[in-house]
Amino acid sequence: MNERIAAKLATHRFLALPFALWAVLFIVLPLFFVLFTGLTNGAGNFTLENISTVLQSEYLKALGLSVELALVSTFICLLLAYPLCLILRERKESRGLLVFLLFLLPLWMNSLLTTMAWQTIMEKHGLINMFLAYLGLPEVHLINTSAAIIIGMVYNFLPYMVLPLYVSISRIDESIIEAARDLGANSWQTLRHVLLPLSLPGIVSGSTMVFIPALTTFVISALLGGNKVLLVGNIIEQEFTAAYDWQLGSALSMVLMVFIILNILLEAFTDSGEQGKKGRS
């Protein structure tokens, strides 16, 4: 029996070898080089000067604006995705599947192309202002503003909220909802005391999957924000490709890693709490 278990473990280790090699080459080594570059100067000596530079007001302002826009985009995605997932849960036939696939459509398209399409739609003589002019309404100025960046983020990252949220809501036992209604709970009370707590893992997972790419994006802000709205992702891109200051770019990347790690810890804490509840039940 022990020999069979040992042979099974050896087979599992052999099958995991390609992923382990891939993880070392494309995850561990790049992270190591970012940490090494961010904590050293051009001569390779250890220094905290890069970290102290990140704390200057111009970088903190870009970081604060990035966090603010990412939070707003995540909240809007949640507001749009949650009612949709509730509707899809009630309509599991082919029509519901078609609506579900329509919301996932941006996931299958190149984000650069979709963002450029939004650039055309929101520019001064774009489709939105053409439609407003047709109605005799004053034109709106969207392009190169924070609102344009939020619209681009919501469009590109909404599928990342829909997917985990739909899985979480669709797994809720219908008998629990029926029991709440039998006990006299109205729709709002059922949503607040039954659906929201039971779908919390999906909310946290979806929020994490939207917040992280929204925080680190630089393509959407570059195309829809121009040079008037500068996010931390744009500064990192410029430090690596234009200023060639890899030390400062790596130090800024380390700051973003802190936010990513905090999100992962929050999701892990939520998952462990749910597993604990299932174990006790």
Salt bridges, closest charged atoms under 4 A:
GLU90 OE2 - ARG89 NH1 3.84
GLU93 OE2 - ARG91 NH1 3.96
GLU174 OE1 - ARG89 NH1 2.94
GLU274 OE2 - LYS277 NZ 3.83
